[in-house]
């Protein structure tokens, strides 16, 4: 197993493995133990409205955290919602990738811990804990509430966040309007790229790969807004001009 990222430590308790930030480990580990035992207390819903996730307040001055269990989607979810197979534990991978990209300047959430409970050898369930982003909503929900003139500008912000991801040499396999978090700040807006569990770091993101990412975002726009009542031409042009701009 790889050594923990700087500032994190690996905790082993029976079949439970937790990669946790050292400065809040004492506050986070009790919550993780409740998750492993299926005894989590009631949670607040995260502002972003992400399925399955809950916000928990920790003891003392530790930040509130969003605990997101790894849950399967699609047809597989009908038979198996939360168990994963193989030795590559996805929560640990996502934490490492997210922390690497965050330190490289990519705007994303701040990971706090990744938890893996091994059910039997080669079968696990997992969760990722990150710092809560208060009052954040996903980009699609933000666009639905924004006035027409603002929609193009917030899409520019999201496109810049995605471009920073690409410039850091990372590919997001499911970049869509719901994988950006947006919140208003005193100085304007903050846009974060989220859900990096399948992201991979490559040596360089090619023009073709950036084109694929742009086309995926366009498909997301058509799926969420088939009659183009919300998505403006300025939104599409913002993503195209920024994602497809040549590498300097």
Phi, psi and omega in degrees: 000141179296153176291151181297152173300157178304131180091357179242159174223155179260125179250132178242123178224097183061238180271000182265134174235129182229122172263111192228147177293132189298324187285346180233016183302318182296327180277328186276322187301321177301322178294318180296321178297321176296319177301315182297327182269003183059039179235034181298139174289173178298143184238158170277149176285137178292149182300329181287348176071033184276131185300134175084344184274154177217152179258132181233135175273131181264170180288156174064220183264008180295147182290151171297145183236150171262121176260117181245107176289147176281119183232136179284151174242187176069202183296325181302328184297339179294332182248331185212103185272323191231002181258139180237150185241149182114172184262355181267096185287114188298321179300320179294321179295314182297319179299314182297315180295315181298315181292321177299313182289323178300318180288341176273003177097007177282129179287108180210179182288160179265110181290142180251319181197156171232133184238138177227126175248114179281121180280306171219166178306126179086003179224127183215165164236159188211170178208153175237136178244133180222161179296136178295139173253094186299142173065018178273146174228160178288161187301321181299313180295325178296315181298324181296331182262345184281155174283164189302320182292330183281337187299317179296323182291319180290329175292327173298317178298317180294319179297322178295321177297316179294322180294324177295326174299313180294320180294336175278001177084028183241145177245132176255117186284352182220054181282110180217176186298337181270359177255024168238137172254138181231137171215150176281142177233175180298331182260002180145248181226152172238130179238130181239145172269133184233178178058067183261022186294334178249007179293149177224145180265125179242174182290324182199134177274119185281168176299321179296318180293325176291325176297317178299318179296317178298315180295326177294319177296320178297320177298321177298318178299315182293323181291316183281331186224066187298336180261006177056041177279335183249312184286122179262166175300327179297327177296312181296315182296326179297312179295319182294312185293326183273316180291326185264002178297139181301149176288128182281000000 
